[in-house]
């Protein structure tokens, strides 16, 4: 089983609270990174400048064919790269946070 196979909507309440805590802590730590915040700013600037990006990220998805010019195609490519970078940062931070908690648990077990 992979971590991506876990449906967090069906976790027991205590485990759900732990996941919420981890996500909040991960977000707090990432907000301290100037590089990550630059990616977030760039993401928002692209969304503000190009309306079709909002249509793509909307929960309804793309409802009509897109006819993009060169500039819009470049913006879409940049947006995809920025989104991928943001997700990589989040995944890495979550991994590091999980490893820190695992190491704390190991140290507590050594004490007993």
N, C-alpha and C positions, 0 to 999 in steps of 0.2 A: 504494500500500500504506500502510495506517495502522499505527501502533505497536501498536494493539490486535489486529492481524492476526498478529502475530509470536507463534509458539508457543515460549515460553522453554524448554520441555522438550526441544526438538530443536535447540537451539543448540550449536555446537561448544563444547568444554569451556572454552576461554579466554574466549569471549564469555559463557558461563554464569557464570564466576567474576566477570567484570566486572559483570554484572547483579546477582549476589549482593552484591558490594561496594557498588553503588549503592543497593540496597534497605537494606542495613545502615547506610550513611552517612545515608540519608534518615531512617531510624528514629531514629538518634542525634541528628540535628539537630532532629527534631520533638519529641523528649523534652525538649529545652531550652526549649520554648515552653510557658508556663503556660496559655495559651488552649487549645492542643491537648491538654494533659494534663487540663484540665477536661472537655473533650469525652470523653476516654477514661474518666474517672471516672464521668461521667454515663451513658455507655454501659454500663459494668459495673454501676452501681446499678440501671438499668432491667432488665438481664438478671437480676440477683439478686432483684429484687422481683417480677417477672412471669414465671412459669414458661413461659407460652405463647410468649414471645419466644425462649426457648431452642429450643422446638420448631420455630419458624419458621426460625431460623438453623442448625439441625442439618442435617447432610448428607443426612438422609432427607427433610427438608422436612416439609410439613404432611401428616399421615396421616389426619386426621379434620377434619370441619367445626368451625370455631371459632364459638362463640356468645359474643361479647364484649359486656360492659356498657359504659356510657359512659366510665368511668374507664379501662378496659382499651383502649378505642378511642383515647382521648387518649394513653395510654402508647405505643400502637403508632405513632401519628402522630409523637410526640416521638422515639421510637426511630428511625424512618425519617429524620427530619430530622438527628438526631445522626450516624447512619451516613453520610448524604450529606455532611455537613460534614467528617467524618473523611476520607472519600475525596477530597473536594476539597482538603483540606490536603495529603494524601499526593501527589496528582497535581501540585499546585502546587510542592511541595518537590522532587519528582522533576524537574519542568521546570526549575526554577531551578538545580538541581544539574547537569543536563545542559547548560544554557546556560553555567554557570561552566566546565565542562570544555571546551566548544566554544571559549570565549574563550581559555582557556589554550592550546589547540591552535593557534588563530589567532596568538597571540603567539609561540609557538614557531616557527611557519612564517615569521613576519616576520623572525626572527633569522637565518634561513638565507639 
